[in-house]
Amino acid sequence: MAVGALVLGIISAALSLVCSWLPYAGQIFSPILGVIGIVLGVMGMKKEPEKAGQAKAGLILSIVGLVLSLLILAAWIIFTVFIATEAGTPDFWRSLK
């Protein structure tokens, strides 16, 4: 479990950074792998105390990958909604009143 957490944490962190320009590929798989890595890291620290270092590293990398992917996804959504569409123009907000 500890090795699985470490591998998934590395992949999650790498996908969140490398695939940040492809929100559908990296930002869908990275949070999923991050959550699975977090679960495996916690389980690995409890069930395999001799591999607690690997489990902790996997847990940290999974959290980093999850947070980065969610931040990049939020920035992509904000850019798409408020800057790249008509919602970013003042006329759009005036039309709502």
N, C-alpha and C positions, 0 to 999 in steps of 0.2 A: 504494500500500500504506500509506503514511503517513497519508493522509486516511482510509482505511478503518479503520485502527487508532484514529485519533482519534474517529471517529464511533462505532465499537463501544465504545470506552472510556467515552464520554459516556453512551451508552445503558445500558451495564452498570452504571455508578455510579448513574445515575438510577433504574434498575429496582431495584437493591438497596436504595435508600433509600425510594422511593415505594411500591414493592410489597412492603415487608416485612410488611405485614399480610395479604398474599395469598401464602403460601409456595408454592403450586402454580404461580402465574403468574410472579411475580418471582424466586423462588428457584430455578426451573428454568432459565429463559432467561438470567438474569444471569450465572451461572457459565459457561455455554456461550459467551455473547458475550464474556465476559472472557478466556477461554482463546483464542478466535479473535483477539481484539484483541491479546493478548500475542504470539501468533505473527506477526501482521501487523506489529506494532511492531518486533519484532526483525528481521524480513525487510526492513522499510522502512528501518531504520537502516543496513543493509548495502548494499541495492541502490539506495537513493535518498539519497545523502549530502547533497544540497541541501535535502532536506525532513527532515533529522534532528531538528529541533525538534518538528515535528508528530508524527513517529514516537515520540519520547521522551515527549511529552505523552500520546499515545495509550497507550503502554506503561504509564505511571504510572497513568492513569485506569483502564485495564483491570485492573491489579493491585489497585487500591483497590476497584473494583467486585467483583472476585472474592473478595477477603478479606472485605469487608463482607457479601456475600451468604452466604458460608460461615459467618461468625459469627452472622448472624441465623438461618440455618437450624439451626445447632447449638443456639442458644438456644430456638428453637421446638420442636425435638425434646426438649430437656431439660424444657421446660415441659410438653409433652404427656405425656411418659412419667412424670415424677416428681411433677408437681404436680397435673395435671388428671385423673389416673387413680388407681386404687387402689394403685399402686406407691409413691405418696407417703405412704401411711398406715403407721403402725408395725405394724398387724396383718398387713399383707402380708409384711413382712420376718420377722415371727415365724413365719408359716406355712411359710416356706421351710426352717426349721431342723428 
